[in-house]
Amino acid sequence: MRFPSLHRPSETVEARAKVNLALAVGAPRPTDGYHPIASWMARIDLADELVITRLDDGDLSRYAIIWHPEAARPSPIDWSVTKDLAVRAHLLLQEHLGHELPVQLRLSKRIPVGGGLAGGSADAAAMLIGLNRLFDLQLSTDALASIATRLGSDVAYCLHDGPAFVDDFGAGVALTPPVRADLVVVFPEFPCPTGAVYSAFDAAPPATFREAEVRAMAERAAIDPAALFNDLADPACAVAAGLHTLRQRIAEVASVPAHVSGSGSTVFVVCPEGRGQADWVADELEESIEGVVALPAAIGA
């Protein structure tokens, strides 16, 4: 008879959201329809939490995905567990290794779904990092990145902590100098479906692919709120009724430009005067705009 182990090693991994400080998007690749991107990405201090516990050999893995009590914008967890990116990362790593890695996962989410903050991608990257530690797999970041790119365009970047210039359909990740900034992230009541946003982008693409401009901004490592841009902002506003008006209203209340992260629907503003300004702006936005949730956040905290 095999008795279960009383000692269960575990890893707790933070999965921090990202914002796109700048995002250029190119025309889709004819072979598969994927769009080239050039983005200056940075992690913020809003994070999901993964607790990964090692089970005994031969045990079946089990997964629990819940909203953290502190989650500002919970929504129904209505997707199949096997569709969850953290679970898919686990299954893909097992496939890569050719053997089982039995675990119990408790994923506590704070990052809103469908907000353009790469919550699912961050969870997948955190899962890969946690499994690598828990089972002492000694896989390099490059090895994990080769798996990450099969899961989504933001997952490889989320293996890293600092800001980066990301291109090559998400596979190219070049770390850039650290930056420090206080933000307010604003969550509308509605998500933005990524596929629909890219379809709207294809209907009215920009005249040029501004890859060099994004790279230069990332290498300068100076956040100028007026210079930030996102080629998916206008398509997101075309898809999500009310996002354009909401973005204008946020900019008016905050007195700084308001930017869409990723394919939306999250909008963020940079607060050059620091955390005190961010706290004030968040309070003013929630008081002035019905239905939004506004949270102070930080890059490089």
C-alpha positions as CSV (number, residue, x, y, z in Angstrom):
1,M,0.0,0.0,0.0
2,R,1.3,3.5,-0.9
3,F,0.6,6.1,1.7
4,P,0.4,9.8,0.6
5,S,3.3,12.1,1.6
6,L,2.6,14.3,4.6
7,H,5.1,16.9,3.3
8,R,3.9,18.7,0.2
9,P,6.4,21.1,-1.2
10,S,4.8,24.2,-2.8
11,E,5.7,27.4,-4.6
12,T,3.8,30.7,-4.5
13,V,4.3,32.7,-7.6
14,E,3.1,36.3,-8.3
15,A,1.7,36.8,-11.8
16,R,1.8,40.6,-12.4
17,A,-0.2,42.4,-15.0
18,K,1.4,44.3,-17.8
19,V,0.6,47.5,-19.6
20,N,1.6,48.4,-23.2
21,L,3.3,51.8,-22.8
22,A,3.5,51.8,-26.6
23,L,2.2,49.4,-29.2
24,A,2.6,49.4,-32.9
25,V,0.8,46.7,-35.0
26,G,1.5,45.7,-38.5
27,A,-0.5,44.0,-41.3
28,P,-1.4,40.4,-40.8
29,R,0.9,37.7,-42.0
30,P,-0.7,36.0,-45.1
31,T,0.2,32.5,-44.0
32,D,-1.7,32.5,-40.7
33,G,-3.2,35.9,-40.1
34,Y,-1.0,36.8,-37.1
35,H,-0.1,40.4,-36.7
36,P,3.5,41.6,-36.1
37,I,3.8,43.8,-33.0
38,A,6.4,46.2,-31.6
39,S,5.6,47.0,-28.0
40,W,7.2,48.6,-25.0
41,M,5.8,46.6,-22.2
42,A,6.1,47.0,-18.4
43,R,4.8,45.0,-15.4
44,I,2.6,46.7,-12.8
45,D,2.0,45.8,-9.2
46,L,-1.5,44.4,-9.8
47,A,-1.1,40.6,-9.6
48,D,-2.8,37.2,-9.6
49,E,-1.4,34.6,-7.2
50,L,-0.6,31.0,-7.9
51,V,0.0,28.4,-5.2
52,I,1.4,25.3,-6.8
53,T,1.7,22.2,-4.6
54,R,3.6,19.1,-5.6
55,L,1.6,15.9,-5.4
56,D,2.9,12.4,-5.2
57,D,4.0,10.5,-8.3
58,G,0.9,8.9,-9.9
59,D,-1.5,11.4,-8.4
60,L,-3.9,13.2,-10.7
61,S,-3.4,17.0,-11.0
62,R,-6.2,19.2,-9.8
63,Y,-6.9,22.9,-10.4
64,A,-8.9,25.6,-8.6
65,I,-9.4,29.0,-10.2
66,I,-11.1,31.6,-8.1
67,W,-11.3,35.4,-7.6
68,H,-9.2,36.8,-4.8
69,P,-11.3,38.6,-2.2
70,E,-9.4,41.8,-3.2
71,A,-10.4,41.6,-6.9
72,A,-11.7,44.9,-8.1
73,R,-13.6,43.6,-11.1
74,P,-14.5,39.9,-10.8
75,S,-16.5,38.3,-13.5
76,P,-17.8,34.8,-14.1
77,I,-15.2,32.1,-14.4
78,D,-17.1,30.5,-17.2
79,W,-14.3,28.9,-19.2
80,S,-13.3,25.2,-19.1
81,V,-10.4,24.5,-16.8
82,T,-8.5,23.0,-19.7
83,K,-8.8,26.3,-21.6
84,D,-7.2,28.2,-18.8
85,L,-3.7,29.4,-19.8
86,A,-2.1,28.4,-16.5
87,V,-3.5,24.9,-16.9
88,R,-2.5,24.8,-20.5
89,A,1.1,25.8,-19.5
90,H,1.2,22.9,-17.1
91,L,0.0,20.4,-19.7
92,L,2.3,21.8,-22.4
93,L,5.4,21.5,-20.1
94,Q,4.5,17.9,-19.3
95,E,4.2,17.2,-23.0
96,H,7.6,18.9,-23.6
97,L,9.2,16.8,-20.8
98,G,7.5,13.5,-21.7
99,H,6.3,12.8,-18.2
100,E,3.7,13.9,-15.6
101,L,4.3,16.7,-13.1
102,P,1.4,16.1,-10.6
103,V,0.4,19.3,-8.9
104,Q,-2.5,21.0,-7.1
105,L,-3.0,24.6,-8.4
106,R,-4.8,27.3,-6.5
107,L,-5.0,30.4,-8.8
108,S,-6.4,33.5,-7.1
109,K,-7.2,36.2,-9.7
110,R,-7.1,39.9,-9.2
111,I,-6.5,40.9,-12.9
112,P,-9.7,41.5,-14.8
113,V,-10.6,39.2,-17.7
114,G,-10.6,40.8,-21.2
115,G,-8.9,43.9,-20.0
116,G,-5.7,44.0,-22.1
117,L,-3.5,43.5,-19.1
118,A,-2.3,39.9,-20.0
119,G,-3.7,38.3,-16.9
120,G,-4.0,34.9,-18.5
121,S,-0.5,35.2,-20.1
122,A,1.0,36.3,-16.7
123,D,-0.6,33.2,-15.1
124,A,0.8,30.9,-17.8
125,A,4.3,32.3,-17.3
126,A,4.0,32.1,-13.5
127,M,3.0,28.5,-13.9
128,L,6.0,27.7,-16.0
129,I,8.3,29.5,-13.5
130,G,6.7,27.8,-10.5
131,L,6.9,24.3,-12.0
132,N,10.5,24.8,-13.0
133,R,11.4,25.6,-9.3
134,L,9.1,23.1,-7.7
135,F,10.4,20.1,-9.7
136,D,14.0,21.5,-9.9
137,L,13.8,21.1,-13.7
138,Q,16.7,23.6,-14.3
139,L,15.2,24.8,-17.5
140,S,16.6,28.0,-18.8
141,T,14.5,31.1,-19.5
142,D,15.1,30.5,-23.2
143,A,13.7,26.9,-22.9
144,L,10.7,28.2,-21.0
145,A,10.2,30.9,-23.7
146,S,10.1,28.3,-26.4
147,I,7.1,26.8,-24.6
148,A,5.6,30.2,-23.8
149,T,5.4,31.3,-27.4
150,R,3.1,28.4,-28.1
151,L,0.6,29.7,-25.5
152,G,0.2,33.3,-26.6
153,S,2.0,36.4,-27.7
154,D,2.5,38.0,-24.2
155,V,3.5,34.8,-22.3
156,A,7.3,35.0,-23.2
157,Y,7.5,38.6,-22.0
158,C,5.8,37.7,-18.7
159,L,8.7,35.3,-17.9
160,H,10.6,38.6,-17.1
161,D,10.1,41.2,-14.4
162,G,11.3,44.4,-16.0
163,P,10.2,46.4,-19.0
164,A,11.1,45.2,-22.5
165,F,10.9,45.9,-26.2
166,V,8.8,43.0,-27.6
167,D,8.5,42.2,-31.3
168,D,8.5,39.2,-33.6
169,F,4.9,38.2,-32.9
170,G,5.7,38.3,-29.2
171,A,8.7,35.9,-29.4
172,G,11.4,38.7,-29.4
173,V,11.9,40.0,-25.9
174,A,14.7,42.5,-25.3
175,L,14.9,43.8,-21.8
176,T,15.2,47.6,-21.6
177,P,16.4,50.0,-18.8
178,P,14.2,50.1,-15.7
179,V,11.5,52.7,-15.4
180,R,9.5,53.9,-12.4
181,A,6.1,55.4,-12.8
182,D,2.8,55.8,-10.9
183,L,-0.4,55.0,-12.8
184,V,-4.1,54.7,-12.4
185,V,-5.6,51.7,-14.2
186,V,-9.3,52.1,-14.9
187,F,-11.6,49.1,-15.5
188,P,-14.8,49.7,-17.4
189,E,-17.8,47.4,-16.9
190,F,-17.3,45.8,-20.3
191,P,-14.4,43.7,-21.8
192,C,-13.0,44.0,-25.4
193,P,-12.9,40.8,-27.4
194,T,-9.4,40.6,-28.9
195,G,-10.5,39.0,-32.2
196,A,-13.0,41.7,-32.9
197,V,-10.5,44.4,-32.1
198,Y,-8.0,43.0,-34.6
199,S,-10.7,42.7,-37.2
200,A,-11.5,46.4,-36.7
201,F,-7.8,47.1,-37.0
202,D,-7.6,45.3,-40.3
203,A,-10.5,47.3,-41.6
204,A,-8.6,50.6,-41.1
205,P,-4.9,49.9,-40.5
206,P,-2.4,52.7,-39.9
207,A,-0.3,53.9,-42.8
208,T,3.0,52.8,-41.3
209,F,4.3,50.2,-38.8
210,R,6.1,52.3,-36.2
211,E,8.5,49.7,-34.9
212,A,11.5,52.0,-34.8
213,E,9.6,54.6,-32.8
214,V,8.6,52.1,-30.2
215,R,12.1,50.7,-29.9
216,A,13.5,54.2,-29.4
217,M,11.0,55.0,-26.7
218,A,11.9,51.8,-24.9
219,E,15.6,52.4,-25.1
220,R,15.3,55.9,-23.8
221,A,13.3,54.6,-20.8
222,A,11.6,57.9,-20.2
223,I,7.8,57.8,-20.0
224,D,6.3,60.8,-21.7
225,P,2.5,60.5,-21.2
226,A,1.8,62.6,-24.3
227,A,4.0,60.5,-26.5
228,L,2.6,57.0,-25.7
229,F,0.4,55.4,-28.3
230,N,-1.4,52.2,-29.1
231,D,-2.5,51.2,-32.6
232,L,-5.3,49.1,-31.2
233,A,-6.9,51.9,-29.2
234,D,-9.1,53.2,-32.0
235,P,-10.1,49.7,-33.1
236,A,-11.0,48.9,-29.5
237,C,-13.1,52.1,-29.3
238,A,-14.9,51.0,-32.5
239,V,-15.7,47.6,-31.0
240,A,-16.7,48.5,-27.5
241,A,-19.5,51.1,-27.4
242,G,-18.7,53.8,-25.0
243,L,-14.9,53.2,-24.7
244,H,-14.1,56.4,-26.8
245,T,-16.3,58.6,-24.6
246,L,-15.0,56.9,-21.5
247,R,-11.4,57.5,-22.5
248,Q,-12.1,61.2,-23.2
249,R,-13.8,61.6,-19.8
250,I,-10.9,59.9,-18.0
251,A,-8.5,62.3,-19.6
252,E,-10.6,65.3,-18.6
253,V,-10.9,64.2,-15.0
254,A,-7.2,63.2,-14.7
255,S,-5.9,66.2,-16.7
256,V,-3.4,63.8,-18.5
257,P,-3.7,61.7,-21.6
258,A,-5.6,58.4,-21.2
259,H,-4.3,55.3,-22.9
260,V,-5.7,51.9,-23.8
261,S,-3.6,48.9,-22.8
262,G,-3.3,46.1,-25.3
263,S,-6.6,45.4,-27.1
264,G,-8.6,47.0,-24.2
265,S,-10.7,47.6,-22.3
266,T,-8.5,48.8,-19.5
267,V,-7.5,52.5,-19.7
268,F,-4.5,53.9,-17.8
269,V,-3.1,57.3,-17.0
270,V,0.4,58.2,-16.0
271,C,0.7,60.4,-12.9
272,P,3.9,62.3,-13.1
273,E,3.6,63.8,-9.6
274,G,3.7,60.3,-7.9
275,R,1.5,58.2,-5.7
276,G,-0.3,61.0,-4.1
277,Q,-1.6,62.2,-7.5
278,A,-2.5,58.6,-8.4
279,D,-4.6,58.2,-5.2
280,W,-6.4,61.5,-5.9
281,V,-7.0,60.7,-9.5
282,A,-8.4,57.2,-8.7
283,D,-10.8,58.7,-6.2
284,E,-11.9,61.4,-8.5
285,L,-12.5,59.0,-11.4
286,E,-14.7,56.7,-9.3
287,E,-16.7,59.6,-8.0
288,S,-17.1,61.2,-11.4
289,I,-17.7,58.3,-13.7
290,E,-20.4,55.8,-12.9
291,G,-19.6,52.1,-13.2
292,V,-15.8,52.3,-13.4
293,V,-13.2,50.9,-11.0
294,A,-10.0,52.9,-10.7
295,L,-6.9,51.6,-8.9
296,P,-3.5,53.2,-8.3
297,A,-0.7,51.1,-9.6
298,A,3.0,51.3,-10.2
299,I,5.7,50.3,-12.6
300,G,9.0,49.4,-11.0
301,A,7.6,49.4,-7.5
